[in-house]
Amino acid sequence: MASPRPIQSVTNAELYNRWARVYDTDGNILQSVDDVMLPALLNFVFTLLPSDLPITITELGCGTGRNTAKLLSSSSSSPQITSIAALDLSPGMLTVAKQRCETHLTANTSNVLLAPPAVEFHEFDALNPELSPVIKALEGKADLVLSTLVLEHLPLDVFFRTVKSFLKPGGYFLLTNMHADMGRISQAGFVDEVTGEKIRGHSFAHEISEAIEEGEKWGFEVVGEVGERAIIEDDLGAVVGERGKKWIGINVWFGFVMRFSDMGKKG
């Protein structure tokens, strides 16, 4: 019988700095599901934004830029995105994100009819926002805040306070996250190829109902449907690899859109 894999607990900043090099290639199940589910949510929130006005987006936890690059690809159904502020805790992740977006823009220059959005990348720790004074300039400017697979790493009040700080009144917030059914069994992490250790940070198994209730306290209301996604048999080989087999029948993802009304109980 194989001995259990050793586990090393580190800060979330260290986790993602070490994970950055292989984050997009190590068979991350949740990221694969998020890539399948996010486009429909993005298309939905785009219908809620004005089509005739410039749109500013703040991405809270841009990671390796997989979604930042999506936002750079304009289509007939996209709003007029003029600026994107991509924030992340990890310098390593930001380095990959910058390279990814530069490559994307270079490869698609000839296919773009309009000028692409201006993109800024900033290191940002929501638990210690005072360490990033440059972020103050972004407060109250966003028409849309996008945050995917980030909530699990933050207390609910810190998370919603941060999202609120970036949004204009009447702005929208798109959230995806690890489902609590998955979070009670596992958490974000990867296997270090050199040491063989499982590297993990700090995570919370937030229930959907808890997230919605906390959001309401800060002036948010759900718009549209709340989506949940379990792994099914047909996902194996199509959406996830063999690592997904143990998750069949278990909810691993949730996502929804909220509108910020600035009428919450918390300031």
TORPA-765895 format. One record per atom (N, C-alpha, C): y, z, x; atom name. Coordinates in pm, whole numbers, plus 50000, padded with zeros to 5 digits. Layout:
<atoms>
      y      z      x  site
      Y      Z      X    CA
...
</atoms>
This chain:
<atoms>
      y      z      x  site
  49880  50000  50085     N
  50000  50000  50000    CA
  50124  50000  50088     C
  50216  49907  50060     N
  50336  49896  50142    CA
  50425  50018  50125     C
  50485  50062  50234     N
  50575  50177  50229    CA
  50706  50135  50163     C
  50775  50227  50095     N
  50902  50193  50028    CA
  51004  50143  50130     C
  51085  50047  50086     N
  51191  49996  50172    CA
  51299  50103  50189     C
  51341  50130  50313     N
  51447  50229  50333    CA
  51577  50184  50269     C
  51651  50281  50216     N
  51778  50253  50148    CA
  51892  50319  50222     C
  51997  50243  50246     N
  52118  50295  50310    CA
  52232  50288  50210     C
  52292  50403  50180     N
  52407  50408  50090    CA
  52536  50400  50171     C
  52623  50309  50132     N
  52749  50288  50205    CA
  52863  50279  50104     C
  52985  50274  50153     N
  53099  50251  50063    CA
  53090  50111  50006     C
  53155  50088  49894     N
  53155  49954  49835    CA
  53222  49852  49926     C
  53324  49897  50000     N
  53390  49806  50093    CA
  53293  49761  50202     C
  53217  49854  50257     N
  53120  49817  50360    CA
  53008  49732  50302     C
  52963  49767  50181     N
  52857  49689  50116    CA
  52895  49542  50109     C
  53013  49514  50058     N
  53051  49374  50036    CA
  53095  49304  50165     C
  53144  49378  50260     N
  53171  49317  50390    CA
  53042  49269  50455     C
  52938  49350  50446     N
  52810  49314  50506    CA
  52736  49209  50424     C
  52759  49209  50294     N
  52690  49118  50204    CA
  52754  48980  50201     C
  52880  48971  50239     N
  52958  48848  50222    CA
  52889  48724  50278     C
  52828  48737  50395     N
  52770  48620  50463    CA
  52658  48557  50383     C
  52583  48637  50307     N
  52466  48585  50235    CA
  52478  48603  50084     C
  52592  48646  50037     N
  52607  48682  49895    CA
  52572  48565  49802     C
  52608  48445  49840     N
  52584  48329  49753    CA
  52449  48264  49773     C
  52369  48316  49866     N
  52243  48248  49898    CA
  52121  48339  49894     C
  52138  48466  49858     N
  52024  48559  49866    CA
  51951  48578  49733     C
  51975  48488  49638     N
  51902  48495  49512    CA
  51947  48605  49419     C
  52075  48634  49420     N
  52133  48737  49334    CA
  52113  48700  49187     C
  52030  48775  49117     N
  51996  48744  48979    CA
  52117  48751  48887     C
  52193  48859  48901     N
  52306  48879  48811    CA
  52413  48771  48830     C
  52436  48732  48953     N
  52533  48626  48979    CA
  52487  48494  48916     C
  52356  48467  48924     N
  52303  48344  48865    CA
  52323  48342  48714     C
  52299  48456  48649     N
  52319  48465  48504    CA
  52467  48452  48471     C
  52551  48516  48551     N
  52695  48509  48528    CA
  52745  48364  48538     C
  52691  48289  48632     N
  52732  48149  48648    CA
  52696  48067  48524     C
  52587  48104  48457     N
  52546  48033  48336    CA
  52631  48073  48216     C
  52666  48200  48207     N
  52733  48253  48089    CA
  52885  48241  48094     C
  52944  48240  48212     N
  53089  48243  48224    CA
  53161  48120  48169     C
  53113  47999  48189     N
  53189  47882  48141    CA
  53227  47888  47994     C
  53136  47933  47908     N
  53167  47940  47765    CA
  53278  48042  47739     C
  53275  48154  47810     N
  53380  48255  47794    CA
  53514  48202  47843     C
  53511  48131  47955     N
  53635  48073  48007    CA
  53692  47970  47909     C
  53606  47885  47857     N
  53652  47785  47761    CA
  53713  47851  47638     C
  53652  47963  47596     N
  53703  48034  47479    CA
  53841  48094  47507     C
  53854  48164  47619     N
  53984  48228  47646    CA
  54092  48123  47672     C
  54054  48007  47725     N
  54152  47900  47746    CA
  54211  47852  47613     C
  54130  47855  47506     N
  54182  47813  47375    CA
  54284  47912  47320     C
  54283  48033  47372     N
  54375  48137  47325    CA
  54509  48134  47399     C
  54510  48070  47516     N
  54632  48064  47596    CA
  54717  47945  47555     C
  54848  47956  47567     N
  54935  47842  47530    CA
  54906  47721  47618     C
  54901  47604  47557     N
  54869  47482  47632    CA
  54992  47415  47690     C
  55111  47459  47647     N
  55233  47392  47689    CA
  55320  47476  47782     C
  55264  47587  47831     N
  55339  47675  47921    CA
  55260  47701  48048     C
  55328  47724  48160     N
  55255  47755  48284    CA
  55181  47888  48272     C
  55060  47893  48324     N
  54974  48010  48313    CA
  54951  48073  48450     C
  54966  48204  48456     N
  54940  48280  48577    CA
  54814  48365  48557     C
  54725  48360  48654     N
  54598  48433  48645    CA
  54585  48528  48763     C
  54543  48650  48733     N
  54505  48745  48838    CA
  54355  48766  48829     C
  54286  48747  48940     N
  54141  48766  48944    CA
  54113  48898  49016     C
  54063  48994  48942     N
  54034  49127  48996    CA
  53890  49130  49046     C
  53874  49121  49178     N
  53742  49115  49237    CA
  53693  48973  49249     C
  53761  48892  49329     N
  53727  48749  49338    CA
  53600  48723  49418     C
  53555  48822  49497     N
  53434  48803  49574    CA
  53443  48684  49668     C
  53342  48599  49664     N
  53337  48482  49752    CA
  53410  48361  49694     C
  53484  48382  49587     N
  53564  48273  49531    CA
  53489  48177  49442     C
  53370  48215  49397     N
  53292  48122  49314    CA
  53365  48090  49184     C
  53437  48188  49127     N
  53512  48163  49004    CA
  53654  48114  49034     C
  53710  48155  49146     N
  53842  48105  49187    CA
  53837  47953  49197     C
  53731  47903  49257     N
  53715  47757  49270    CA
  53704  47689  49134     C
  53638  47756  49039     N
  53629  47699  48903    CA
  53769  47684  48843     C
  53853  47784  48867     N
  53989  47781  48810    CA
  54074  47671  48872     C
  54037  47627  48990     N
  54112  47520  49057    CA
  54077  47382  49003     C
  53971  47376  48926     N
  53926  47248  48871    CA
  53983  47230  48731     C
  54089  47154  48722     N
  54153  47133  48592    CA
  54074  47033  48509     C
  54082  47049  48377     N
  54020  46954  48285    CA
  54111  46942  48164     C
  54075  46853  48074     N
  54159  46830  47957    CA
  54168  46954  47868     C
  54066  47042  47878     N
  54064  47163  47796    CA
  54127  47284  47865     C
  54167  47267  47991     N
  54223  47379  48067    CA
  54372  47394  48038     C
  54421  47518  48040     N
  54567  47537  48030    CA
  54633  47494  48160     C
  54765  47498  48163     N
  54840  47459  48283    CA
  54847  47577  48380     C
  54738  47597  48453     N
  54734  47709  48548    CA
  54819  47673  48669     C
  54922  47752  48693     N
  55012  47722  48804    CA
  54995  47817  48922     C
  54943  47938  48896     N
  54924  48030  49008    CA
  54806  48124  48983     C
  54736  48154  49091     N
  54621  48244  49086    CA
  54636  48348  49197     C
  54627  48474  49161     N
  54623  48581  49260    CA
  54481  48633  49265     C
  54412  48608  49377     N
  54272  48646  49392    CA
  54264  48774  49476     C
  54218  48881  49415     N
  54216  49012  49480    CA
  54073  49057  49505     C
  54051  49124  49617     N
  53919  49181  49643    CA
  53930  49297  49741     C
  53835  49389  49727     N
  53829  49506  49813    CA
  53787  49470  49956     C
  53709  49363  49969     N
  53643  49331  50096    CA
  53709  49217  50172     C
  53757  49242  50293     N
  53811  49134  50376    CA
  53707  49026  50403     C
  53581  49067  50418     N
  53475  48969  50442    CA
  53458  48873  50326     C
  53461  48925  50206     N
  53452  48841  50087    CA
  53574  48749  50078     C
  53691  48801  50106     N
  53812  48719  50098    CA
  53810  48603  50197     C
  53754  48626  50315     N
  53743  48519  50413    CA
  53658  48405  50359     C
  53544  48439  50298     N
  53457  48337  50239    CA
  53528  48267  50123     C
  53600  48345  50041     N
  53670  48287  49926    CA
  53775  48186  49970     C
  53853  48221  50071     N
  53956  48129  50121    CA
  53893  47999  50170     C
  53786  48011  50247     N
  53718  47892  50299    CA
  53663  47806  50187     C
  53605  47871  50087     N
  53548  47799  49975    CA
  53655  47721  49899     C
  53768  47785  49872     N
  53875  47720  49797    CA
  53941  47608  49877     C
  53957  47629  50007     N
  54013  47523  50091    CA
  53921  47401  50091     C
  53791  47426  50102     N
  53694  47316  50099    CA
  53697  47245  49965     C
  53705  47322  49858     N
  53709  47264  49723    CA
  53832  47176  49706     C
  53946  47225  49747     N
  54070  47148  49730    CA
  54069  47021  49814     C
  54017  47032  49935     N
  54009  46915  50023    CA
  53918  46808  49964     C
  53804  46853  49910     N
  53706  46759  49857    CA
  53751  46693  49727     C
  53843  46759  49654     N
  53881  46708  49523    CA
  54025  46658  49515     C
  54090  46643  49629     N
  54230  46600  49631    CA
  54251  46469  49558     C
  54166  46372  49579     N
  54185  46239  49521    CA
  54157  46236  49371     C
  54087  46341  49319     N
  54050  46342  49177    CA
  54145  46423  49091     C
  54245  46484  49152     N
  54336  46573  49079    CA
  54461  46498  49037     C
  54490  46500  48906     N
  54608  46432  48854    CA
  54732  46519  48870     C
  54717  46649  48848     N
  54827  46742  48860    CA
  54812  46824  48988     C
  54921  46881  49033     N
  54914  46967  49152    CA
  54826  47087  49122     C
  54737  47124  49213     N
  54649  47239  49189    CA
  54730  47369  49185     C
  54674  47472  49124     N
  54744  47600  49122    CA
  54767  47654  49263     C
  54876  47726  49280     N
  54899  47798  49406    CA
  54809  47921  49405     C
  54739  47944  49515     N
  54644  48056  49522    CA
  54687  48153  49633     C
  54694  48280  49598     N
  54719  48386  49695    CA
  54595  48475  49701     C
  54558  48516  49821     N
  54445  48608  49839    CA
  54498  48739  49895     C
  54457  48850  49831     N
  54506  48980  49874    CA
  54392  49082  49877     C
  54389  49164  49980     N
  54298  49277  49985    CA
  54353  49385  49893     C
  54267  49439  49806     N
  54314  49536  49707    CA
  54202  49632  49670     C
  54233  49762  49675     N
  54141  49867  49637    CA
  54198  49936  49513     C
  54135  49917  49398     N
  54185  49975  49275    CA
  54185  50128  49279     C
  54102  50187  49361     N
  54099  50333  49374    CA
  54212  50384  49462     C
  54267  50296  49543     N
  54378  50332  49632    CA
  54483  50222  49633     C
  54547  50195  49519     N
  54641  50084  49510    CA
  54763  50100  49600     C
  54795  50223  49637     N
  54912  50246  49723    CA
  54894  50186  49862     C
  54770  50153  49897     N
  54744  50092  50028    CA
  54782  49944  50030     C
  54812  49888  49914     N
  54846  49745  49905    CA
  54979  49729  49832     C
  55090  49767  49895     N
  55220  49759  49827    CA
  55260  49619  49783     C
  55206  49517  49850     N
  55239  49379  49812    CA
  55193  49348  49670     C
  55093  49421  49622     N
  55038  49397  49488    CA
  55138  49433  49379     C
  55234  49520  49409     N
  55334  49558  49309    CA
  55405  49437  49250     C
  55421  49334  49330     N
  55491  49213  49284    CA
  55412  49139  49177     C
  55283  49169  49163     N
  55199  49101  49065    CA
  55197  49173  48930     C
  55248  49292  48925     N
  55237  49372  48804    CA
  55316  49310  48688     C
  55251  49304  48573     N
  55314  49252  48453    CA
  55335  49102  48452     C
  55270  49029  48541     N
  55295  48885  48555    CA
  55183  48797  48497     C
  55064  48850  48478     N
  54948  48766  48444    CA
  54936  48738  48295     C
  54910  48613  48262     N
  54874  48574  48126    CA
  54726  48602  48102     C
  54649  48599  48210     N
  54505  48623  48201    CA
  54460  48700  48325     C
  54382  48805  48303     N
  54312  48872  48412    CA
  54164  48841  48396     C
  54104  48794  48503     N
  53961  48762  48506    CA
  53892  48860  48600     C
  53786  48924  48552     N
  53713  49018  48637    CA
  53564  49008  48604     C
  53487  48959  48700     N
  53344  48939  48678    CA
  53263  49025  48774     C
  53170  49102  48717     N
  53075  49184  48794    CA
  53146  49284  48885     C
  53254  49341  48835     N
  53332  49439  48911    CA
  53331  49576  48846     C
  53333  49580  48714     N
  53348  49705  48640    CA
  53247  49811  48684     C
  53126  49770  48718     N
  53023  49868  48753    CA
  53061  49955  48874     C
  53158  49910  48952     N
  53196  49984  49072    CA
  53313  50079  49052     C
  53367  50086  48931     N
  53487  50166  48909    CA
  53472  50254  48785     C
  53538  50371  48786     N
  53547  50450  48663    CA
  53622  50368  48558     C
  53587  50386  48433     N
  53646  50305  48326    CA
  53797  50319  48319     C
  53849  50442  48334     N
  53993  50458  48321    CA
  54069  50390  48434     C
  54015  50397  48556     N
  54077  50329  48670    CA
  54078  50178  48648     C
  53967  50127  48599     N
  53953  49983  48579    CA
  54055  49932  48477     C
  54060  49995  48360     N
  54150  49945  48255    CA
  54296  49971  48289     C
  54325  50078  48356     N
  54463  50101  48402    CA
  54507  49989  48496     C
  54417  49947  48582     N
  54447  49842  48677    CA
  54468  49709  48607     C
  54377  49674  48516     N
  54391  49549  48442    CA
  54523  49548  48364     C
  54553  49659  48297     N
  54677  49668  48219    CA
  54800  49646  48307     C
  54796  49698  48430     N
  54913  49688  48517    CA
  54947  49542  48551     C
  54849  49455  48549     N
  54872  49315  48587    CA
  54913  49226  48470     C
  54879  49265  48348     N
  54897  49176  48233    CA
  55035  49184  48169     C
  55079  49071  48117     N
  55192  49068  48027    CA
  55146  49120  47889     C
  55234  49181  47810     N
  55196  49212  47671    CA
  55155  49083  47600     C
  55044  49091  47528     N
  54993  48972  47461    CA
  54901  48888  47548     C
  54883  48931  47675     N
  54794  48860  47765    CA
  54647  48888  47734     C
  54561  48815  47803     N
  54417  48826  47777    CA
  54341  48869  47902     C
  54225  48926  47876     N
  54141  48982  47981    CA
  53997  48937  47957     C
  53939  48870  48055     N
  53799  48826  48046    CA
  53715  48914  48138     C
  53616  48978  48080     N
  53531  49073  48154    CA
  53385  49033  48146     C
  53316  49035  48260     N
  53170  49032  48260    CA
  53122  49144  48352     C
  53001  49192  48327     N
  52953  49305  48405    CA
  52801  49319  48394     C
  52746  49397  48486     N
  52605  49434  48477    CA
  52583  49517  48350     C
  52481  49481  48274     N
  52447  49554  48153    CA
  52392  49692  48192     C
  52421  49791  48109     N
  52373  49927  48138    CA
  52220  49934  48142     C
  52152  49847  48066     N
  52006  49846  48071    CA
  51955  49812  48210     C
  52028  49728  48280     N
  51994  49695  48418    CA
  52047  49804  48513     C
  52168  49852  48484     N
  52231  49949  48572    CA
  52157  50081  48580     C
  52083  50116  48474     N
  52006  50240  48478    CA
  51882  50228  48566     C
  51844  50104  48597     N
  51725  50079  48679    CA
  51761  50039  48822     C
  51870  49965  48835     N
  51908  49909  48965    CA
  52058  49916  48981     C
  52107  49868  49095     N
  52250  49859  49119    CA
  52275  49752  49224     C
  52401  49714  49239     N
  52436  49608  49332    CA
  52395  49645  49475     C
  52338  49548  49544     N
  52297  49570  49682    CA
  52215  49452  49733     C
  52183  49456  49860     N
  52106  49347  49922    CA
  52021  49403  50035     C
  51927  49321  50081     N
  51841  49360  50193    CA
  51899  49304  50321     C
  51930  49391  50414     N
  51982  49351  50545    CA
  51870  49284  50623     C
  51890  49156  50659     N
  51785  49080  50727    CA
  51752  49136  50865     C
  51848  49203  50927     N
  51827  49257  51062    CA
  51751  49388  51058     C
  51795  49482  50973     N
  51735  49616  50970    CA
  51622  49630  50869     C
  51618  49538  50771     N
  51518  49550  50666    CA
  51553  49653  50561     C
  51670  49713  50571     N
  51711  49817  50478    CA
  51773  49756  50352     C
  51758  49826  50242     N
  51831  49793  50120    CA
  51967  49861  50130     C
  52073  49782  50124     N
  52209  49835  50137    CA
  52270  49844  49998     C
  52316  49964  49963     N
  52373  49986  49830    CA
  52507  50057  49841     C
  52593  50028  49743     N
  52720  50097  49733    CA
  52715  50199  49621     C
  52829  50218  49555     N
  52838  50314  49445    CA
  52859  50238  49315     C
  52778  50271  49213     N
  52785  50198  49087    CA
  52777  50294  48968     C
  52829  50245  48855     N
  52821  50314  48727    CA
  52746  50226  48629     C
  52665  50286  48542     N
  52596  50210  48437    CA
  52676  50224  48308     C
  52783  50148  48298     N
  52872  50157  48182    CA
  52810  50089  48061     C
  52809  50161  47949     N
  52766  50102  47822    CA
  52876  50010  47768     C
  52837  49908  47694     N
  52935  49818  47632    CA
  53030  49897  47542     C
  52973  49984  47460     N
  53056  50062  47366    CA
  53156  50149  47440     C
  53117  50204  47554     N
  53208  50287  47632    CA
  53323  50204  47689     C
  53291  50083  47736     N
  53394  49996  47792    CA
  53494  49954  47684     C
  53445  49918  47567     N
  53533  49877  47458    CA
  53621  49994  47413     C
  53562  50111  47399     N
  53637  50229  47356    CA
  53746  50264  47456     C
  53715  50259  47586     N
  53815  50289  47687    CA
  53925  50183  47687     C
  53885  50058  47670     N
  53985  49951  47664    CA
  54083  49971  47550     C
  54033  50015  47436     N
  54120  50038  47321    CA
  54223  50146  47349     C
  54184  50246  47429     N
  54278  50354  47463    CA
  54396  50301  47545     C
  54373  50191  47617     N
  54477  50133  47704    CA
  54549  50016  47637     C
  54521  49992  47509     N
  54593  49888  47438    CA
  54522  49754  47428     C
  54390  49754  47448     N
  54313  49630  47442    CA
  54230  49624  47315     C
  54210  49502  47265     N
  54120  49481  47152    CA
  54032  49360  47180     C
  53907  49369  47138     N
  53813  49258  47158    CA
  53852  49140  47071     C
  53847  49021  47130     N
  53871  48897  47058    CA
  53742  48814  47068     C
  53690  48772  46955     N
  53566  48695  46958    CA
  53444  48785  46966     C
  53335  48729  47011     N
  53208  48800  47014    CA
  53183  48869  47148     C
  53105  48976  47143     N
  53058  49042  47264    CA
  52920  48985  47297     C
  52908  48927  47415     N
  52782  48864  47453    CA
  52695  48953  47539     C
  52565  48944  47517     N
  52466  49012  47601    CA
  52362  48910  47643     C
  52304  48930  47758     N
  52205  48831  47807    CA
  52091  48902  47877     C
  51970  48876  47828     N
  51848  48924  47892    CA
  51784  48809  47969     C
  51699  48843  48061     N
  51618  48741  48130    CA
  51501  48705  48040     C
  51477  48575  48022     N
  51364  48529  47944    CA
  51271  48448  48034     C
  51153  48423  47984     N
  51050  48354  48064    CA
  51100  48219  48115     C
  51172  48146  48030     N
  51218  48012  48067    CA
  51324  48014  48178     C
  51382  48131  48205     N
  51483  48141  48311    CA
  51421  48127  48451     C
  51294  48163  48464     N
  51230  48161  48595    CA
  51225  48019  48649     C
  51282  47999  48764     N
  51286  47867  48826    CA
  51402  47782  48779     C
  51460  47816  48663     N
  51572  47738  48610    CA
  51705  47810  48631     C
  51706  47940  48606     N
  51828  48019  48623    CA
  51813  48118  48738     C
  51699  48183  48744     N
  51672  48282  48849    CA
  51541  48248  48919     C
  51523  48305  49038     N
  51401  48285  49114    CA
  51293  48385  49073     C
  51191  48398  49156     N
  51079  48487  49127    CA
  51123  48632  49114     C
  51233  48668  49180     N
  51282  48805  49169    CA
  51320  48841  49027     C
  51341  48740  48945     N
  51379  48765  48807    CA
  51264  48804  48717     C
  51140  48788  48766     N
  51024  48812  48680    CA
  51021  48956  48627     C
  51057  49053  48711     N
  51050  49193  48667    CA
  51157  49229  48565     C
  51255  49137  48545     N
  51364  49165  48451    CA
  51344  49095  48317     C
  51233  49027  48297     N
  51209  48959  48170    CA
  51211  49060  48056     C
  51291  49027  47954     N
  51301  49114  47838    CA
  51405  49224  47849     C
  51474  49231  47963     N
  51574  49335  47985    CA
  51713  49274  47988     C
  51805  49334  47915     N
  51944  49290  47921    CA
  52001  49319  48060     C
  52061  49216  48121     N
  52115  49232  48256    CA
  52266  49207  48262     C
  52323  49148  48157     N
  52462  49100  48162    CA
  52530  49121  48028     C
  52660  49149  48033     N
  52740  49142  47912    CA
  52878  49086  47946     C
  52945  49034  47844     N
  53077  48977  47868    CA
  53154  48961  47738     C
  53286  48970  47747     N
  53370  48949  47631    CA
  53515  48931  47675     C
  53599  48896  47578     N
  53742  48876  47601    CA
  53818  48981  47523     C
  53926  49033  47581     N
  54012  49130  47514    CA
  54157  49082  47521     C
  54233  49121  47419     N
  54376  49094  47418    CA
  54451  49224  47441     C
  54556  49218  47523     N
  54636  49336  47555    CA
  54759  49340  47465     C
  54770  49447  47386     N
  54882  49458  47292    CA
  54988  49557  47337     C
  54958  49635  47443     N
  55051  49736  47495    CA
  55077  49846  47394     C
  54979  49871  47307     N
  54995  49975  47206    CA
  54893  50088  47226     C
  54833  50096  47344     N
  54731  50197  47369    CA
  54791  50336  47381     C
  54702  50436  47379     N
  54744  50575  47391    CA
  54777  50613  47534     C
  54722  50538  47629     N
  54742  50573  47770    CA
  54851  50485  47830     C
  54933  50545  47919     N
  55040  50469  47981    CA
  55005  50421  48118     C
</atoms>
